[in-house]
């Protein structure tokens, strides 16, 4: 029983405590230290009570961002953060964050105020079936039956969020509970829940896994964010170095072993996945990020050794050769014991290592070639190369966007576990600033001096850009890098945008992926008292980043202008399929309004003229399967934007570069 339960007033009257204070004390008893949210009726008193007991409260500008921040705290610390929201719409705004936490397997507690119990079904203010709605996005969702029941419900929510596969939990607090007072002696706070129990795999399965690894001709370890969450970095690094195994980190598995480790084959990712004959999955799932473990990305007879804390995950999409159910760190130590008993190393001079090193060398050379291009506007590789030059080795890197995140992952290095956060398993946009705020708070409390670098595309920045005010209000020295291509995936430069508007209203002629060109996002940071930079050259980028890193007294935003049509380097394995699938189509090569006066660009579009259909455009069935529908739908209505058309019976013979959704040549 807490000491507060025994309190009495000096005149002998019973001491009362409000529901808001019970919620706050129950959270503190469970070692919850961070609360994010937006206050209002009926939860303001809960935020005030949380601050009274020593819980940090961070007021955000949107419930989604608050929820993302709270979940990131859970990932970084192993203890759930709390997202506090008002009833109805406030709770609904937080559902995206709950779903994201569940998909990423991060602990999170959402506390939502709700309408008064006496007004249920009467159309109360912001009335909504919140407990029922949250069950779809959480591991546990409940409303305490009384104020006295709050501590046990919160203890169960915290325990559920960290036990087994971590995830989101919801606690509903009716409005009439918040200020209702009860005798303090009627409240019994639960002891802080125990750390999650550590389970180990069956010994026979571990022996079998070790045998499969020993017999592998082309082995590969895949290190996922589950390994990062499990704090398995030391044991995994020992396994890699002791057995001389190549490893590949998933996006948030980066840093479990430093990216510059000689056994890291991240630069040969496609080759490693496609030709490995034995793959050990350490806290990584065979979902879309790893192409489901299926051909042609993998060999048909590849053997998977799947290590996971969740039994339901074992065998998803592919039947593993061996399943190891248990804590990633504990199971890795079990594997190490096997290799300690009978030492074994994969030959460093094997043909497999030679293949991987050659592919890494060629890919790195191509990336450097792109990075050293002198043309302006800059491309992604030039930008990331100069960022990497100055990136502190111990900093947190938050990455968000489409091309910005994908390309940045291959160039920006991570050296510490749990120091890279991105869109994750759910591919969620809008997480960036919430994640950055959480990282800055954790760094301040646990590792003073560590910096937070948030690299965002201009589209991604738009989802949560007003959180810049939150960053400035709490004076968090975050460095925001907005990689600005004037659009989603791609955009137009100013001249092209103006030319396009001559053909009609933007709602009818502007491609859906275009944003307003030349937007000065740095002014948002300046408006709230931070530092803002607008850069267009490598020299300006280097200078502004150097100044931002040196001054840790204020946050910064560097708005980096790049080529609006910049994309990632050619993905060679997909290129032949694109051309062979469309070799019989009639191609329309349309000259686009020049992006710049210096270098006219051409865009290879996929619509073809159907015989007997006049000028109607359509997609060849074989090619439409390569292009995603939003892009396929864009070309046809926008054909009138192009000045000249050249009919060709076959694909162009000029060198082409395969891009994410269409091809371009110049």
N, C-alpha and C positions, 0 to 999 in steps of 0.2 A: 504494500500500500504506500502511495506517495505521501511525503510529508505534508503536502498541501491538503490532503484529506483530513488531517487532524487539526486544521486551523480552526480557531474559535475567536469570536469577537471579544473585546475586552469587557463588555457589559454582560457576557454570558449568553447573548442571543446566538442562534445558529448562524454560521457563515454560509453565504450563498455563492454559487458560481454559475456563470452563464454557459450556455451551450457553446458559444464561440470560444470561450476560454478552455472548455473541455476538449474541443477539437484541437486547439493549438497545443495543449499539454500532452495530449495523446500522441500527436505527431512527434513532439520533441522526445517523449519517452521512447519512441521507436527509432531514434537517431536520424530523424529527417531534418535536414539543415537548410534546404532551399525551397522557396515558394515563389512561383511566377504567376501572374494573373492580371486581371482587370477588375477593379472593385466596382461595386454598385449594389443595389438592393438585390439579395439580402445578405451579401457576404462581406461587406466592408469591415464589420466588427471582427470577423475571423482573421483578416489580414493584420489588423491592429493587435489582436491577441497573439498572433504568431510572432510579431516583432517583440512583444513583451517577454516571451519565453526564449528569445535568442535565435529564432529562425529568420534567416535573411529573406526579406520580401522584395521582389523586383517587379515593379509595375510595368507591364508591356503595353503596346498599342493595339494588339490584336490577339485574340484568344488562340489562334492557330500558332502564332509565333511563341506565345507563352507555353503552349503544350510542347512544341518542338524543343524549347529550351529546357523544360523540366525533364523530358525524356533523355536529352543529351547529358544532363547531370547524372541521371541514373546509369548511363553507359560509362561515363568517365569515373564515377566514384564507386559504383556497385551498390549504391543506396538510392532509392527512388527520390526524384524531385517531385514536388507537388505543383499541379496546375490548378489554380483557384478561379472558378468562373461563376458568373451569375446564371440564373435559370433560363430555360428556353433557348433563345438565340445564342446566348453566350456559350451554353453547353454544346449546342449544335456546331458552333465554330470550332470547338475543341475536338470534335470527333475525328477530324483529319489527323490531328496529332496523336490521338489514341490509336488509330489504325496504323499509323506509321511506326509507333513504338512496338505494337504487337508484331508487325511484319519484321522489324529489325531485332526483335527479342530484347528490348530494353525495358528496365523497370520504370514504372511511372504510376503516380497516384493522381487522379483527377478528383477534385472535390467541387461539387456543384451545389449551389443553393437551389431550392425549388419552392414552389408555391406552398402556402400554408395548407396543412392537412385538412383543416375544416372547410377549405374552399375547393377541394378536389372535385372534379367533374362539373364545376359551376362556371367554368370559363375564367379562372383566376388569371391574374397578371402573369404572362409568360408561362402559363401552364403547359406542361409537356411530359409525356411518359418517359422520363429521363433514365430511370433504372433499366427499363425494358430496352430502350434505344442503345444504351451502352453495352448491353450484353453481347451484341454483335461484334463489338470492337475491343473487348476486354476479357481478361481471365476471370474476373470477379466483379460483380456489380450488386450493390446492396444499399438499402436505406435502414439506418438504425431505428428500432421501434421506440426508443426513448433516449433521453440524454444519457442516462446511465449505461446504455448499450454502446455508446459511441467509442469508448476505448477498445472494446473487443473487436468491433467492426474494423476500426483503423488498423489494429494489430494484424487482423487477418488479411486486410488489403495489402499491407506492407509485406507480410510473409508470402502471400500469393504472388506478388510482383517479382520477388527475387528467387523463389524456389522453383525447381524444375526449369522449364524454358521460361526465362524472364518475359514480362509483358506488362500491359496496362491494367489498372484496376480503378474502379469508380466507387466513390462514396457520396451518397445523396444526403444533403442536410436541409430539411424543411425550414422555411423562413421562420416559423414560430419557434423552432428550437434555438435559433441563434441568440436571441436575447432572453429566452426563458431561463429562469434561475432555479436551481435545485440545491439542496443541502450538500455542501462540499463532501461531507462524510459518506454520502451515498454513492460517490464515484470511486471506482476501483480501477486504477490504471494498470494495464497489463505490463509485465516485464518485457524488455526489448527482445524481439524475436531472435532466435539463434541464427548464426550465419548459415547459409544453405548447406545442407549435408552434401558431402563429397562421395560420389559413387564411383566404383571401379568396374572395369570390364571383366568378363569371365576369363580366367587364366588360360583355358584351352583356346579361346578365340584370340587372345593376345599371341600365344605361341603360333597359331595358324597365320596370323597377320605378319609376324616376323619372318616366317618361312616364305610367304608370298613375296615379301620385299627382297629377301636374299636371292630369290630366283628371277627377279625382274631383270630384263635386258635394257629397258628404257624407263626407269622409275621417275616419278614426279610426286612431290609433296605440294598440296594446295593448302595455304594457310588463310583461314577465313576470319571474319570479325568475331565469330564465336570463340576462337582461340585468344583474340585480344581481350574479350570480356572475361575469359576464364583466367586471365593473368598467367598464361602458359608460356610466356616469352623465353624464360630461361631454359625450360625443359625442351622446347621445340628447337631452340638454337643449338643446344647440346646434341640433339638427335641429328640435325642437319650436318653439323661439323664432325660428329663422331662417325657417321655413316657416309659422309661425302655425297649427300643427296641434293639434286637440284630442287629448288622450291619456287613456287609461284604464289605471290600474295593476291588475294582478292582486293577490291578497292579499299575496304576498311580493314583488311588484314595487313596492309602496308605498315611497316614499322615494327611489327612483332619481331621480325628480324630486319635489321636495317636494309634499305633498298640497295645500298652500295656493297652489300655482302657478296663475295665472289660466287656464291652458290645461287644467287637470285637470278632467275631467268625471265623476269618480267618483260624484258625487251624482245623476247622470243615467244610471247604468250601463245599465239595461234599455233606455232610449230610445236611447242611443248604439249599442248592439249591434244593436237591431232595425231601425234605419233607415240605418245607414252603408252606403254603396255601395262603398267601398274601405277595407279594413282591413289595416294593416301589423302583423304579428305579430313582435315583437322578443323572442325568447326565451320565448315563451308557446306552449303546446300546446293544440290544439283537443280537449280532453278534457272531462270532466264540469264542470270549473270554468267553462269557456266554452261550455257547452251544445253541444259537439261541432261548433260552426259551422253548425248546421242550422236550418231554419225550424221553428217560427214565431219563434224567438228572433232570427233573422237574415232578411234579404231573400233570396229564392231565388236572385237573380242577383248577390249580393254578390261582389266580387272580393277575394280574399285574396292578400297578398304575404307569404310565409312566410320568415322568417329564422331559421335554426336551425343548430347545430353538428353535428347528427346527421342523416345522410342518410335513415335509416329513418323519421324523424319526418315528413319532407316528404310531404304528400299524404294524411296520415291523416284519414279521415272526410270531407274535402272536397278536391277538386282545386284547388290554388291557381292563380291567374292567372300568378303569377311565384314561382319558388322561388330563394332565395338561400342557398346552403350555405356556411357559414363562421362564424368567430368574430363574435359579436354586435357587439362594439366595432369590429372592423375593417370589417365590412360597413356599419355605420352611418356610418363615416367615408367609405366609398366613395360612399354616397348623398349625403353632404354635398358631396363633390367635384362631383357632378353639379349640385347646386343652387348651388354656387359658380360653376361655369362659366356657367350660365344661371340667374340668380336668379329665384325664384318664391316667392310667398306666397299662402296661402289667405286669401281676403277675411275679415277679422275681423267685418265687418258682414253677413255672408251670412245667408240664411234658416236654414241649418243651425246656425250658432252661436246664432242667436236661439232656435231650438227647444230646444237643449241648455241654454242659460242659463235659460230659463223653467222647464224641468223641474227643473233644479238648485235654483232658487229655491223652487219649490213643495215639493220634497222636504225641503229644509233647513228650511223654515218648519214643516212637519209634525213633523219631528224635534224642533225647538225647542219646539213646542207640547207634545209629550209630555214633553220634558225639564223643562219648567217646571210640570208638574202638582204640586200641593201634597199630593196624597193619599198616605197611608201604608198599607201598606209602599210603598217606592219602586219605580219601574219601571226597566227597563234604561237607558232614555234619560236619566233623571234621574241615575242613577249615573255613566254614562259622561260626561255633560256636566260634572259636577263633577270627575271625574278629569282630563278634558281641560284644564280650567281651570288645573290645577297641573302638568301633565305637562312635564318639561324637554324642550326641543326636541331635545337630543342624546341622549336616553335610548334604551335598547333596550326594545322592547315585545314581550313574549312573550304570545301569546294562545291560549287553549285552551278548548274547550267547544263546545256547539251554539249556542244563542242567544247566549251570552256572546261567542263568537268572531264570529258572523255580524253581530250588532248592533254590537259593539265596533269591527269593521273600518270601519263607516260613520261612526263618531263620533270615534274616537281617531286623531289625525293623526300621520303620520310625515314627517320632514324629511330624513333621511339614508338612504343605501342600506344594505342588509343590517342594518337596525336593527329589522326586524319579523320574528318567527318565529312560525309557527302550525302547525296540523295538516297543512298542505301537500297535495300531490297525492294522497297516500294517505288523507287524512282521519283520521290516526292520533290516538287519544286516549291520554293518558299521557305525551306528549312534553314537557309544560310545564316541569316542574321541572328535567329534564335540560337542556333548551334554556336555561333561565334560568341554571343553574350554568355552562354553557359560555360564555354571553354575559358573565357576571360575570368569569370568568377572563380572557377576551380583552380586556375593557374594562380590567381591572386592569393587564394587561401592555402594552397598546397605546394606550389612551386613559384614563389615570387620571382619576378624577372622574366619568366617565360612569356613570349609574345604570341599573339593570335593574328594570323594572316587569313583573311577571308577573301577568296578569289571567286568572283561571280560574273556570269554573263549579264548583259544589260537587261535581258528579259527576266532572268531569275531575280535580279535586284528589285525589279518592280513588284514582286510578290510581297515583299516585307520591307520595302525601303524606308517606311516611316519609323522603323525600329532604330534608325539612326538617331532619332531624338532620345530613345531609351539609352543608347550607347553614350551619348553626350551627357544626359542627366546623371548617370552614374559614373561618368568620367572613366570609362573603360578604354584603355589605349589600344583599341583594335585597329588594324590597318585593313581597310576595305579596298580591294582592287576590282574595279568594274571593267571587264573586257568588253568593249562596246563596238559591236558590228552593226548597230542600227536595226537589229531584228531578232526574231526567233529562228535559230539556225543560220539565217542569212538576212540581209537587208539591202537597202539602196543608199547610195551616197546622196548628198544634197542636190546635186545637179540632176541626177536621174529622178529623184522624188519630184522636183519641180516640173520636169519635163512630163512625167507621168500624169500629173494633175491637170495638164492641158487637155487630156482625153476624157476627163469627167471628174465627178466627186470621188473622194478617197474611199468612200464606202462601196463603190462599184468597181473601181479600177486598181486600188492598192492591194497587192498580194497580202493574204492574211498574216504572213509571217513578218511583215515589215513594221518597224516602229519609227517614230519620228527621228530623222537623221540628225546627227551632231548634237544630241541632247547633253546638257551640261549637268550631269548628276552630281558633280563635285560641289555644286552650289547648295545642295541639300545639306551636306555636312557643314559647310561654311555658315549656313543659316542658323544652325544650332550651336555654333561656337567651336567646331572642330576645324581641322585643316583640310583644304581641298586642292587638288592638283588636276590640271587638264594636260594630258601628254599625247604627243603624236609621233615622237621619234624615240629611238632607243636611248639616246642621250638624256632626253627629258625623263624617260622612265627610270633610268638609273639614278638620276639626281633626286627625283621625288621620293623614290623608295628609300634611298640612303637617308634622306632627311627624316622620313617618317619613322624609320627604325631607330634613329638616334634620339628622337624626341618622344619619350614615353609618358609625357604629361598630358597628352591629348590624343584623341582618335583622329585618324586620317582617312580620306577617301581619294584614291587616285583613279581618275577616269581615263582609261586607255583606249584611244581610237585605233581600230584595226580595219583592214580591208573588209568591206561589207560582204564580200563573197568568199572570204577565207574559209577553208575547211581543213580537215585532217588529211594526212598523207594518204596516198592510194592504198586501199586494202586489197592487195593483189589476188588473194585467194578467191574473191568474189567477182573480179573483173571478167574472166573468161565466160562465166555463166551468164553474165549480163549480155555480152555480145552474141554468144552462140544462141541464146534464147530468142534473139531479135534479128537474126541475120537475114530473114526473108521479108522483114517489114520495110515499108517505104518510110524513110526518115524525113522529117521536116527540120532543117537546120535554120533557126531564126536568129537573125542578128539583133541582139538586144540594144536598146539605147545605150551608148557607151557609158561605162561606169566612171571613166575619167577621160580626159582629153589625150592623155599620154598613151594609154594602152587599150585599144578597143577589145572587148571581150565577147565571146560567142557562147551561147547557151544551147546545148543539145537537148531539145525537148522530145518527149516521148509520144505526143499525138501523131497519128498517121491519117492520111486521106483514105477513107473507105471507098472502094470502087463503086461508082453509081450513086454516091451519096452527096454529090456536089462538093461543097467545101466543108462539110461536117468533119469534125475531128474526133478521133477516138483513140483508145489505147489498145495496142496488141495484147491479147490475153497473157501471153508469156511474159511480157514486160510489166504489166500491171501488178503481177505477183511480186515483182522486185520493188516496186514503188509503193510507199504507204498511201492509203486513200486520201488523206488531206492534201498531199502534194499532187496526186493524180487529179484531183478535182480542181486544183488551182490553175493548171495550165490552160485548159480549154477556154474558160471565160476571159483569160487575160491575153489571148493570142493577138488581139487588136492593138496591144501595146508595142508590138514589134514592127520595125520599119520594112524589113525585107525578108522574103522567104526563099529558100533554095531547096528544091525537091531533090532527094537523093535515093536511089534504089537500095542502098546499103549503108551501113554505118560509116562515118567519116574515116578516112585513112590517116588523117592527122593524129598526132599523139593525143590520147585522151586520158583524163584522170578520173577514176571512179570516185564519186562523192557519195555522201550518205543516201541521198534520195534521187539524184540524177547525175549526169555526166557533163563535163565542161571541157572545151578545148579552146586554144587560142592560136 
